[in-house]
Amino acid sequence: MKQQLTLQAANEKFLFSGNNVTIESVYATVSNLCSEALDGVACFYSHILGEKISIPQASAIVQAQVAFLAVILFSCGPMTPAVLSVAWFVRALLKCRSVF
C-alpha cells in the first residue's frame, strides 16, 4: 500500500511518497515554506516602516514581539518563567539593536 502526504501552499504542490521520504526532503520543504513566510513578513514590515527590511531584521523584530508577549503572559505567574521571559525579551531587543 502506497502512502502519500500532499502539502499545498501558495499554489505549489509538494508530494511526499511513503518510499522516498527523507528527513532532508521534509526539512528542505519546511525550510522553504518558512523562508517564504518570513519573506512576506519582511515585506510587510518594509511597507509599514517605509524602508527596506531584510529577513534577519524581520526575524529579530518577530522574536522581540514574541518575547514581549511572553513577558506579558508570564508576568502574573511564578517567578522563574517571568524572569526567563524578561531575559529573553532583553536579549531579543539587543539582537534587534545589533541587526539594525
N, CA, C and O of each residue as an XYZ file, in Angstrom:
400
protein
N       0.847     -1.164      0.000
C       0.000      0.000      0.000
C       0.902      1.240      0.000
O       1.816      1.356      0.817
N       0.636      2.140     -0.906
C       1.453      3.344     -1.033
C       0.826      4.464     -0.210
O      -0.354      4.779     -0.362
N       1.638      5.060      0.662
C       1.150      6.156      1.483
C       1.659      7.470      0.898
O       2.820      7.570      0.503
N       0.792      8.474      0.843
C       1.184      9.763      0.301
C       0.675     10.874      1.207
O      -0.398     10.779      1.803
N       1.474     11.924      1.293
C       1.096     13.110      2.040
C       1.274     14.285      1.103
O       2.363     14.484      0.565
N       0.240     15.058      0.899
C       0.301     16.193     -0.008
C       0.140     17.474      0.791
O      -0.834     17.640      1.526
N       1.106     18.386      0.643
C       1.033     19.703      1.256
C       0.818     20.715      0.138
O       1.438     20.619     -0.922
N      -0.042     21.665      0.370
C      -0.309     22.658     -0.646
C      -0.188     24.040     -0.045
O      -0.846     24.344      0.950
N       0.653     24.893     -0.640
C       0.847     26.244     -0.142
C       1.198     27.147     -1.301
O       2.079     26.826     -2.098
N       0.530     28.254     -1.400
C       0.804     29.281     -2.403
C       0.818     28.701     -3.818
O       1.749     28.952     -4.583
N      -0.201     27.934     -4.160
C      -0.371     27.338     -5.476
C       0.759     26.398     -5.868
O       0.953     26.137     -7.056
N       1.496     25.891     -4.915
C       2.538     24.915     -5.179
C       2.168     23.627     -4.473
O       1.633     23.649     -3.365
N       2.450     22.524     -5.105
C       2.104     21.232     -4.540
C       3.389     20.474     -4.221
O       4.264     20.332     -5.074
N       3.492     19.993     -2.997
C       4.632     19.203     -2.577
C       4.120     17.796     -2.294
O       3.157     17.621     -1.547
N       4.755     16.805     -2.883
C       4.293     15.427     -2.738
C       5.389     14.605     -2.082
O       6.516     14.541     -2.574
N       5.047     13.983     -0.977
C       5.952     13.052     -0.316
C       5.342     11.673     -0.447
O       4.243     11.442      0.057
N       6.024     10.747     -1.111
C       5.503      9.388     -1.111
C       6.185      8.584     -0.026
O       7.286      8.912      0.416
N       5.524      7.545      0.388
C       5.994      6.757      1.505
C       7.360      6.126      1.286
O       8.061      5.851      2.260
N       7.764      5.886      0.040
C       9.021      5.201     -0.222
C      10.224      6.131     -0.200
O      11.311      5.715      0.201
N      10.058      7.384     -0.622
C      11.221      8.256     -0.726
C      11.122      9.492      0.158
O      11.594     10.562     -0.226
N      10.528      9.365      1.313
C      10.503     10.448      2.279
C      11.777     10.376      3.105
O      12.075      9.358      3.729
N      12.515     11.464      3.098
C      13.719     11.532      3.921
C      13.617     12.752      4.818
O      12.842     13.673      4.560
N      14.403     12.742      5.859
C      14.436     13.883      6.766
C      14.891     15.121      6.003
O      14.388     16.219      6.240
N      15.836     14.947      5.093
C      16.360     16.076      4.337
C      15.289     16.710      3.448
O      15.207     17.934      3.349
N      14.467     15.874      2.799
C      13.432     16.426      1.915
C      12.356     17.156      2.715
O      11.881     18.215      2.304
N      11.973     16.588      3.858
C      10.978     17.246      4.704
C      11.549     18.545      5.260
O      10.864     19.568      5.277
N      12.810     18.510      5.718
C      13.460     19.716      6.244
C      13.568     20.794      5.171
O      13.322     21.969      5.447
N      13.934     20.404      3.949
C      14.059     21.377      2.865
C      12.710     22.018      2.539
O      12.634     23.224      2.305
N      11.655     21.217      2.525
C      10.328     21.752      2.223
C       9.849     22.699      3.316
O       9.346     23.784      3.022
N      10.000     22.299      4.572
C       9.577     23.151      5.689
C      10.421     24.418      5.729
O       9.903     25.503      5.994
N      11.713     24.285      5.467
C      12.601     25.444      5.442
C      12.201     26.425      4.346
O      12.212     27.635      4.569
N      11.847     25.918      3.166
C      11.403     26.797      2.081
C      10.103     27.508      2.431
O       9.947     28.695      2.148
N       9.168     26.784      3.048
C       7.898     27.400      3.436
C       8.119     28.485      4.492
O       7.501     29.548      4.434
N       9.001     28.212      5.455
C       9.280     29.205      6.498
C       9.981     30.424      5.938
O       9.690     31.548      6.348
N      10.909     30.221      4.999
C      11.602     31.371      4.424
C      10.657     32.217      3.573
O      10.790     33.440      3.523
N       9.697     31.563      2.897
C       8.694     32.319      2.147
C       7.818     33.137      3.099
O       7.493     34.288      2.810
N       7.442     32.551      4.216
C       6.626     33.270      5.198
C       7.407     34.435      5.793
O       6.862     35.526      5.961
N       8.667     34.216      6.108
C       9.495     35.277      6.675
C       9.760     36.375      5.651
O       9.889     37.545      6.011
N       9.841     36.001      4.381
C       9.995     36.999      3.328
C       8.751     37.879      3.241
O       8.848     39.086      3.019
N       7.577     37.260      3.419
C       6.335     38.031      3.443
C       6.263     38.966      4.632
O       5.783     40.093      4.512
N       6.744     38.500      5.794
C       6.781     39.341      6.996
C       7.739     40.514      6.779
O       7.440     41.644      7.165
N       8.894     40.241      6.159
C       9.857     41.311      5.874
C       9.252     42.344      4.922
O       9.470     43.544      5.088
N       8.504     41.888      3.942
C       7.830     42.809      3.013
C       6.788     43.642      3.758
O       6.649     44.837      3.498
N       6.057     43.017      4.680
C       5.061     43.737      5.470
C       5.715     44.815      6.318
O       5.260     45.958      6.337
N       6.793     44.448      7.026
C       7.492     45.433      7.854
C       8.108     46.539      6.997
O       8.143     47.695      7.417
N       8.595     46.196      5.800
C       9.140     47.211      4.891
C       8.065     48.215      4.510
O       8.314     49.418      4.449
N       6.868     47.706      4.256
C       5.759     48.590      3.889
C       5.357     49.484      5.065
O       5.099     50.674      4.883
N       5.304     48.913      6.259
C       4.898     49.668      7.447
C       5.938     50.717      7.825
O       5.591     51.863      8.109
N       7.214     50.329      7.829
C       8.272     51.232      8.275
C       8.762     52.184      7.189
O       9.405     53.188      7.496
N       8.470     51.887      5.933
C       8.872     52.768      4.844
C      10.330     52.640      4.443
O      10.858     53.509      3.749
N      10.987     51.576      4.866
C      12.371     51.323      4.466
C      12.545     49.832      4.251
O      11.750     49.029      4.740
N      13.591     49.461      3.514
C      13.825     48.057      3.206
C      14.245     47.303      4.465
O      15.202     47.681      5.141
N      13.516     46.232      4.766
C      13.807     45.381      5.920
C      14.265     44.025      5.394
O      13.574     43.396      4.593
N      15.428     43.582      5.848
C      15.957     42.285      5.416
C      15.316     41.169      6.240
O      14.637     41.425      7.234
N      15.543     39.941      5.813
C      14.985     38.794      6.521
C      15.560     38.674      7.939
O      14.793     38.409      8.864
N      16.878     38.858      8.157
C      17.355     38.811      9.554
C      16.757     39.912     10.436
O      16.512     39.693     11.623
N      16.524     41.088      9.860
C      15.894     42.162     10.629
C      14.452     41.798     10.975
O      14.009     42.020     12.101
N      13.719     41.240     10.009
C      12.338     40.831     10.264
C      12.291     39.727     11.318
O      11.407     39.719     12.175
N      13.234     38.807     11.252
C      13.298     37.740     12.245
C      13.548     38.304     13.641
O      12.947     37.844     14.612
N      14.425     39.291     13.746
C      14.707     39.911     15.046
C      13.478     40.642     15.585
O      13.203     40.592     16.784
N      12.744     41.313     14.714
C      11.537     42.026     15.142
C      10.483     41.043     15.641
O       9.866     41.260     16.684
N      10.283     39.966     14.896
C       9.294     38.957     15.296
C       9.685     38.327     16.626
O       8.831     38.113     17.486
N      10.967     38.030     16.801
C      11.412     37.442     18.063
C      11.183     38.405     19.225
O      10.781     37.977     20.306
N      11.432     39.698     19.018
C      11.197     40.680     20.076
C       9.707     40.780     20.411
O       9.344     40.923     21.578
N       8.853     40.706     19.402
C       7.417     40.774     19.648
C       6.930     39.547     20.423
O       6.120     39.677     21.342
N       7.410     38.373     20.064
C       7.007     37.151     20.761
C       7.540     37.164     22.189
O       6.849     36.734     23.113
N       8.759     37.652     22.375
C       9.326     37.739     23.725
C       8.529     38.721     24.583
O       8.320     38.479     25.772
N       8.087     39.823     23.988
C       7.271     40.778     24.731
C       5.951     40.140     25.162
O       5.495     40.344     26.287
N       5.345     39.372     24.268
C       4.108     38.668     24.625
C       4.357     37.669     25.746
O       3.500     37.488     26.611
N       5.520     37.017     25.745
C       5.853     36.090     26.827
C       6.009     36.830     28.151
O       5.611     36.319     29.198
N       6.585     38.031     28.111
C       6.709     38.831     29.340
C       5.332     39.153     29.887
O       5.096     39.028     31.088
N       4.420     39.566     29.020
C       3.055     39.895     29.452
C       2.352     38.642     29.986
O       1.682     38.692     31.018
N       2.508     37.522     29.277
C       1.834     36.287     29.658
C       2.305     35.764     31.015
O       1.492     35.339     31.837
N       3.615     35.795     31.247
C       4.165     35.206     32.464
C       4.349     36.209     33.603
O       4.922     35.863     34.636
N       3.881     37.430     33.435
C       4.103     38.431     34.474
C       3.291     38.152     35.747
O       3.681     38.585     36.831
N       2.185     37.443     35.627
C       1.334     37.181     36.794
C       1.493     35.774     37.334
O       0.678     35.329     38.142
N       2.515     35.072     36.911
C       2.688     33.696     37.348
C       3.890     33.538     38.249
O       4.312     34.484     38.913
N       4.435     32.343     38.268
C       5.619     32.080     39.084
C       6.810     32.931     38.647
O       6.854     33.429     37.522
N       7.755     33.086     39.537
C       8.871     33.991     39.311
C       9.837     33.502     38.225
O      10.331     34.310     37.439
N      10.107     32.217     38.170
C      11.105     31.701     37.225
C      10.721     31.957     35.766
O      11.550     32.490     35.028
N       9.506     31.608     35.301
C       9.158     31.922     33.914
C       9.145     33.426     33.638
O       9.484     33.857     32.536
N       8.760     34.214     34.623
C       8.741     35.667     34.433
C      10.148     36.203     34.227
O      10.377     37.021     33.336
N      11.084     35.751     35.036
C      12.471     36.212     34.897
C      13.067     35.730     33.573
O      13.762     36.485     32.893
N      12.798     34.483     33.212
C      13.314     33.963     31.947
C      12.735     34.708     30.754
O      13.450     34.976     29.789
N      11.457     35.046     30.806
C      10.862     35.779     29.685
C      11.398     37.199     29.598
O      11.568     37.720     28.495
N      11.668     37.835     30.719
C      12.281     39.170     30.697
C      13.689     39.090     30.121
O      14.092     39.947     29.334
N      14.442     38.055     30.517
C      15.792     37.879     29.970
C      15.740     37.638     28.465
O      16.574     38.161     27.726
N      14.775     36.855     28.007
C      14.608     36.608     26.577
C      14.266     37.913     25.851
O      14.792     38.184     24.772
N      13.388     38.713     26.447
C      12.997     39.988     25.841
C      14.195     40.937     25.730
O      14.377     41.590     24.702
N      15.001     41.012     26.776
C      16.188     41.871     26.739
C      17.155     41.386     25.665
O      17.715     42.189     24.918
N      17.349     40.069     25.591
C      18.230     39.511     24.562
C      17.699     39.805     23.161
O      18.472     40.126     22.258
N      16.378     39.697     22.976
C      15.774     39.978     21.669
C      15.938     41.449     21.298
O      16.194     41.770     20.137
N      15.791     42.339     22.270
C      15.994     43.764     21.993
C      17.445     44.062     21.627
O      17.711     44.860     20.729
N      18.384     43.420     22.325
C      19.793     43.609     21.986
C      20.110     43.070     20.592
O      20.926     43.644     19.871
N      19.459     41.960     20.215
C      19.637     41.420     18.875
C      19.077     42.387     17.839
O      19.692     42.601     16.795
N      17.917     42.969     18.119
C      17.342     43.976     17.206
C      18.296     45.164     17.043
O      18.501     45.681     15.945
N      18.861     45.570     18.163
C      19.766     46.712     18.122
C      21.006     46.402     17.291
O      21.487     47.266     16.559
N      21.531     45.181     17.395
C      22.728     44.821     16.631
C      22.417     44.616     15.154
O      23.271     44.874     14.306
N      21.206     44.157     14.829
C      20.842     43.925     13.431
C      20.569     45.234     12.705
O      20.899     45.375     11.528
N      19.967     46.189     13.406
C      19.695     47.471     12.777
C      20.902     48.326     12.954
O      20.918     49.472     12.503
